[in-house]
Amino acid sequence: MSRIATVVLHYNTTQYTIPLVQALRQQKFPDQTIYVVDHHSGKSCPEVTHRLDRNLAFTRGMFEAWKIARADADYDAYWLLNNDLQVPPGTLKALVEVLFSNEDHAQIAPAHNSPHGFMALPKSEAQTVPYLEATATLIKGRTFERVGFWDLRMTRGWGIEADYGFRVRQAGLLNILTDRARIIHLQHGTIGGPAFRQYCIEANAEMNSILGQKYGQDWKRLLQWGVRP
């Protein structure tokens, strides 16, 4: 049985984090350790296991949370979760079974509602896709050793999935979407109103700048299957 570190990055919204952690406990996966890392919130949450001393934005915050788990034990995979998710029982078991059914599977995600429309409509239990939205991905420890972590320069999280999916493919590995598990993403519950609109502007500019530098101004070709490593 694989050892799994489940990593949740929490910021202020206990109304999402508490029910998510309760749902994670109901997975009843025999070797799961749950890390709830507080991203320098102004409000306390009883489920928090670790705290960061400053807010680093999404990508760097998740990186620090992942490092906490990695330093704690030698895990076979890391389940990196947004906190605004609804996760039915059995989700983790299904993801683990499919992820470890093939040596070439690098990371896997359950079906869910997403701006990336294909994420909601997997056609098989192990559908190979160009990339995965970084909302609830289960990533092998060996994948991190071989490919590294998300690009930390895209601090707000936009663009990391296109980049990471392509890097996985460059390494000769596969991004997997499965129809054996489905979750609900409440989407942007931690940010609302004018603050979210400003976040989108800044995240989009950051994504276009960094991916343009890495791959050229036509970087969106990375989202297509026709582009080979």
BELZI-V895274 format. One record per pair of residues at least 24 apart in sequence whose C-alpha atoms are under 6 Angstrom apart, sorted by the first residue. I is the first residue (numbers start at 1). J is the second residue. Records with the same first field share a line. If there is no record, write none. Layout:
I->J, J
This chain:
2->76
3->31, 75, 76
4->32, 75, 77, 78
5->32, 33, 78
6->34, 35, 78, 79
7->35, 79, 80
8->36, 81, 83
9->37
10->37, 38, 39
11->38, 39, 41
12->41, 43
14->45
16->84
17->83
26->89
27->89, 90
37->65
57->155, 156
58->155, 156, 157
59->152, 155, 157
60->152
76->140, 141
77->139, 140, 141
78->138, 139
79->137, 138
80->136, 137
81->135, 136
82->135
84->186
85->184, 185, 186
86->183, 184
87->183
91->181
104->173, 174
105->174
106->140, 143, 173, 174, 175
107->138, 139, 175
108->137, 138, 176, 177
109->137, 177
110->178, 181, 182
111->182
112->182, 183, 184
122->178, 179
124->179
125->178, 179, 180
126->176, 177, 178
127->176, 177
128->175, 176
129->175
130->165
131->161, 162, 165, 175
132->161
133->161
134->161
156->203
158->203, 207
159->207
170->229
